């Protein structure tokens, strides 16, 4: 008998984007199919290295100046007497000076976390290079129309990929998001999709040409079912 594989569902399964019934179907199939299990392992290897899609955060330059000013103030200020009573303790805890100290500490912690993520990103990229991984992940950033939106495109081979998006606004039923593959100013549709109530979504893409032929990609808001060419606002974009 010919085995009906679940290849089209494996990318979304690796990313945890399937609903409960679809995930159960894939799990049952993987128990007896070595071919699809190997395909899943290839996608999971890519998912493990997706942290490099995170944009590096650079704090405003005035943060350092304010920190230095605060340190100078504390060195010259006379030692305050110990306050007694619950009211005095709360008043001191929520004073502007204390709040600024907490904000400063949080800013330093954010810098440490960002540096750690950047280090993980570089480590992941080196590991993928040494391991000869053929998959590629391309990050997408939001535009002025959706500044909090982000996403990434996982290219598994020359013409198959999976798009994953986050923080996109939920559209009315008459609208959908449409992916465009851009080459020499020409835009080819990569498919349409909608997002969940939390702004997340995914799309399996079968490109008519190898992804290496395209220079960029973008996501726009279009009428339900898609358009022949972009007509709505661009909400995501990235370079291939």
N, C-alpha and C positions, 0 to 999 in steps of 0.2 A: 504493500500500500504506500501511496505517496504521503509523506509526512507534511502537515500544514504547519510551517514554522511561524514564530511570533517575532520575526526580525524587526518589523516596523514598530513594535511596542518596546523593544529592548532599550533604546536611548532614553525614553521617558521613564522607564522602570528604573534605570540606573540613577536617574536624577530625582526619583521619588515623586514624579508628577502624575502617576496613574491613579485612578480611583480604586476603591477596594476590590471590586469585581475583576477589573482588568489585571490588577496586581496578582490576584489569586490565580487567574488563568495563566499568567506568565510563569509563576512559581511552579505550578503543576507541570507545565510543559518542560521547564528546565530540568526537572527531575529525571527525565528520560531522553533528553536531546543534548548530545555533546556539542553539536554545531552551534546551537543558540547559546549554550553555556560559555563557549569560547568567545562568541560575539559580546556577551555581557561582560566578561572579564576585560575585554579591550576597552569598552566604554567606562567601566569602573576605574581603570587605570587613568583615564583622562579626567574623570570627576575628582579623583584624589589630588589632581594638580591644578584645580581651577582657582586657587586662591590668588594667582597672579592677575586675575581680572579685576582685582580691587584697586581703585585709584589711590595713589599716594596722597596723603593729606599734609599740607604745609601750613602750620599755624601762622596767624598774623604776626608781623615783626614787632608790634607793640607789646606782645606778651612778654618777651624777654626784658624790655625796658621797664615794664610795670613790676616784674619780679625783682629786678635789681633795686628799683625805688623802694619796694616794700622791705627788702632786706636792710637797706640803709636806714629806713625809719625805725626798724626794730632794734638796730644797734645803738642808736642815740636816744631812743625813748627811755625814760626812767622805768624801773621795774614797778609794775602795778601791785598794789596790795591785794592780798587774797580776799576775795569776796565770799561772804557767808550767806547761806540761805538759798533755797531753791529758786526764788525769783531772780536773785542776783546772778546765779549760775546760768539761767536761761537767757537773761539779758546779755550776758557776756558771750554766750555761745552764738547768738544770732546777731551780734554786732556787725556793722559793715566790715570792720577789720577782719573778723573771724571768717565771714563769708568770702572775703577776697582771698584769704589764705586757703580755704577749701577749694575755691575755683582755681587757684594757682596749682595746687596739688593735682587736681583733676586734669589740668592742661598738660602737666608733666607726664601723668599716667597715659594720656592719649598719645603723646609723642612716643612713649616707650612701646605702646601697643602697635602703632603704625610702623615703627622701625622693625618690630618683630615680624609683622606681616610682610614687610618688604623683604626681610631676610628669608622668610619662608618662600616667598615668590621666587627669589633668585635661586634658592636651593632647588625648588621644584623644576625650574627651567633647566638647570644643569643636569638634574636627574633624568629629565625627559630626553635631553640631548645624548647623554651617555647611554640610555636604554634604547636609543634608536626609535622612539615612538613616532608613528606616522600621523597620529591625530594632531589637530591644531585647534586651539581655542582663541576666538576673537572677541574682544570686549566691545560693548556698545554703551554709549553714554546718552543721557537725556538732553533734549533741547530746551529752549525757553518755554515751549509749550508743555513740557513735562520734566521740569528740572530734577525731580527726585527719582526719575525712572533710570533703570540700568538693565543690562543683560549681557549675554554672551552667546556666541555661535560655536558649537562643537562640530568641527569638520572631521568626519571619520575616514572618508576617502574622497576621491576626486569630485564626486557629484552627489554625495549624500551627507546631510548634516542635521543637527537639531538646534533650534533656537529656543532659549530660555530667557524670560523677561521678568522683571520685578518692579513693583511700585508704579505700574501704569494705571491711569484712571479707568474706572469701569465705564464702558460706553453704553448708550441706549441701544435697544434691540435693533434699531435700523442702521447701526454702524458697526464696523469691525476694523481691526488693525490689519494692515497689509505690508508684507515684507517685499522690498525691492532690491534686486541685484544690479549693480551699476557698472557699466562698461562703456568707455568712450562717450559718456553723457547719455547713453541709452539705458533705460530702466526696464528690467524684466521681472515680472511678478514671481516671487518665491512662495506665495501662498497667503491665505488669510487666517486670522485667528482671533479669539476673544480671550479675556482674562477672567480669573476667578474674583470673588468679592474682595480678596486681599490684594489684588493687583498683580498676581502671578499668572504666568501662562507659558505654553510651549508649543512648538510647531516643528513637525518633521518635514524636511525639505529635500526634494529630488530635483537637482539643478539640471537644466537642459544642456549646460556646458560645464566643464570643469571649473571649480571655484577659483583656481589659479588664473583663469581668464578675466575675472572681475577685479575691479579696483576698490570698491566700497559697497556698503549696503546701508539701507535706511528703512524705517518703519513709519508709515503715515496712517492717518485716520481716513477711512474710505466708507462708502455705502456698503451695506451687508452683501457679502458675496464677492466683493472686490471690484476694482476698476481696471480698465485697459491701460491707464497711465495714472500717475499720482494726481489727485485732485484736492486732498485735504492737508492738514498741518502735519509736519514731520515731528515725531516725538522721540525717535531714537536714531542714532547713526554711528557708523564705525568704518574703519579702513581694513581691507583685506590684505 
